């Protein structure tokens, strides 16, 4: 909307509306106040800067693949086999601890127990996985449709 008025000399002069400019300045002021507040909080918490010299890593790459799953086989007698090697319960516990430490929260374990073995051995491996901090473990079974067909020779 245009407003015209006559000044003392009798000529008309246009007025400039300063409201949008003041609004824009206040918006910018508010933005910079909020942004500076976040910067102060990050510096206070120690996340804003790192006063350390980081080492160079030539061959370091981010982990993009899940670690290879560990398969624990249990035979009829309740013996534990990992990668074809016989393990005592203490050795299995140490190996699971090491795998859990090397891949925290990522190490999958598959427990394959003979159907004629006692369930307590499978439950013991589950307990050792929990103790090692491994939450991604499962018991392998044969689906019913495959069991009806029988093993392939």
C-alpha positions as CSV (number, residue, x, y, z in Angstrom):
1,X,0.0,0.0,0.0
2,X,1.4,3.3,-1.0
3,X,1.1,6.4,1.2
4,X,1.8,9.8,0.0
5,X,2.0,13.0,1.8
6,X,3.0,16.4,1.0
7,X,6.0,17.9,2.7
8,X,6.4,21.5,3.4
9,X,7.5,22.4,0.0
10,X,4.4,20.7,-1.5
11,X,6.0,17.8,-3.3
12,X,5.0,14.2,-2.5
13,X,7.5,11.8,-1.0
14,X,7.4,8.1,-0.6
15,X,7.8,6.5,2.8
16,X,9.8,3.3,3.3
17,X,8.2,0.6,5.5
18,X,10.8,-0.6,7.9
19,X,8.7,-3.4,9.4
20,X,10.0,-6.2,7.1
21,X,13.6,-5.1,7.6
22,X,13.3,-5.1,11.4
23,X,11.6,-8.5,11.3
24,X,14.4,-9.9,9.2
25,X,17.1,-8.4,11.5
26,X,15.3,-10.0,14.6
27,X,15.1,-13.3,12.8
28,X,18.9,-13.2,12.1
29,X,19.6,-12.1,15.7
30,X,17.5,-15.0,17.0
31,X,19.2,-17.5,14.8
32,X,22.7,-16.5,15.8
33,X,21.8,-16.5,19.5
34,X,20.5,-20.0,19.3
35,X,23.5,-21.2,17.2
36,X,26.0,-19.7,19.6
37,X,24.2,-21.4,22.5
38,X,24.7,-24.8,21.0
39,X,28.3,-24.0,20.4
40,X,28.7,-23.1,24.1
41,X,27.0,-26.3,25.2
42,X,29.2,-28.5,23.0
43,X,32.3,-26.8,24.3
44,X,31.2,-27.2,27.9
45,X,30.5,-30.9,27.4
46,X,33.8,-31.5,25.7
47,X,32.3,-32.5,22.4
48,X,33.1,-29.3,20.5
49,X,36.8,-29.7,20.3
50,X,39.4,-32.4,20.7
51,X,42.7,-31.3,22.0
52,X,44.6,-34.4,20.9
53,X,46.9,-35.4,18.1
54,X,45.2,-38.3,16.3
55,X,47.4,-41.0,14.8
56,X,47.4,-41.7,11.1
57,X,46.1,-45.0,9.9
58,X,47.1,-46.1,6.4
59,X,45.0,-49.3,6.2
60,X,42.2,-48.4,8.6
61,X,38.7,-48.8,7.1
62,X,35.3,-48.5,8.7
63,X,33.7,-51.8,9.5
64,X,31.0,-52.3,6.8
65,X,30.5,-56.1,7.2
66,X,29.3,-58.0,10.2
67,X,31.9,-60.3,11.6
68,X,31.8,-63.9,10.6
69,X,29.4,-65.9,12.7
70,X,30.9,-68.4,15.2
71,X,29.4,-71.8,15.0
72,X,29.5,-73.9,18.2
73,X,28.7,-77.6,17.6
74,X,27.7,-79.9,20.4
75,X,27.9,-83.6,19.9
76,X,25.9,-86.4,21.7
77,X,28.4,-86.5,24.6
78,X,28.1,-82.8,25.2
79,X,31.5,-81.9,23.8
80,X,32.0,-78.4,22.3
81,X,33.5,-77.9,18.8
82,X,34.4,-74.6,17.3
83,X,36.0,-74.6,13.8
84,X,36.5,-78.3,14.1
85,X,38.5,-78.0,17.3
86,X,37.4,-79.7,20.5
87,X,37.1,-77.1,23.4
88,X,36.5,-77.6,27.1
89,X,33.9,-75.4,28.7
90,X,36.6,-73.1,30.0
91,X,38.2,-72.8,26.6
92,X,34.9,-72.1,25.0
93,X,34.1,-69.4,27.6
94,X,37.5,-67.8,26.9
95,X,36.9,-67.9,23.1
96,X,33.5,-66.4,23.4
97,X,34.9,-63.7,25.7
98,X,37.5,-62.8,23.1
99,X,35.0,-62.8,20.3
100,X,32.6,-60.5,22.3
101,X,35.5,-58.1,23.1
102,X,36.7,-58.0,19.5
103,X,33.2,-57.4,18.1
104,X,31.2,-55.7,20.8
105,X,27.5,-56.1,20.1
106,X,28.1,-57.5,16.6
107,X,29.4,-61.1,17.1
108,X,26.8,-63.6,15.9
109,X,26.9,-67.2,17.3
110,X,25.1,-70.2,16.0
111,X,24.6,-73.1,18.4
112,X,24.2,-76.5,16.7
113,X,23.4,-79.3,19.1
114,X,22.9,-82.9,18.3
115,X,19.2,-83.8,18.8
116,X,20.3,-86.7,21.1
117,X,22.4,-84.5,23.3
118,X,21.0,-83.0,26.6
119,X,19.5,-79.6,26.4
120,X,21.7,-78.5,29.3
121,X,24.8,-78.3,27.0
122,X,22.9,-75.9,24.6
123,X,21.7,-73.9,27.6
124,X,25.2,-73.7,28.9
125,X,26.5,-72.2,25.6
126,X,23.7,-69.7,25.7
127,X,24.7,-68.7,29.3
128,X,28.3,-68.4,28.2
129,X,27.3,-66.1,25.4
130,X,25.3,-63.9,27.8
131,X,28.3,-63.8,30.1
132,X,30.5,-62.7,27.2
133,X,28.1,-59.9,26.2
134,X,27.0,-61.7,23.0
135,X,23.3,-61.1,22.5
136,X,23.1,-62.3,18.8
137,X,23.0,-66.1,19.3
138,X,20.6,-68.6,18.0
139,X,20.0,-72.4,18.0
140,X,20.1,-74.0,14.6
141,X,17.3,-76.5,13.8
142,X,16.2,-78.4,10.7
143,X,12.9,-77.0,9.4
144,X,10.0,-79.6,9.5
145,X,9.7,-79.8,5.6
146,X,13.4,-80.6,5.3
147,X,13.3,-83.2,8.1
148,X,10.4,-85.1,6.3
149,X,12.4,-85.3,3.1
150,X,15.5,-86.8,4.9
151,X,19.1,-85.9,4.3
152,X,20.4,-85.7,0.8
153,X,23.1,-88.1,-0.1
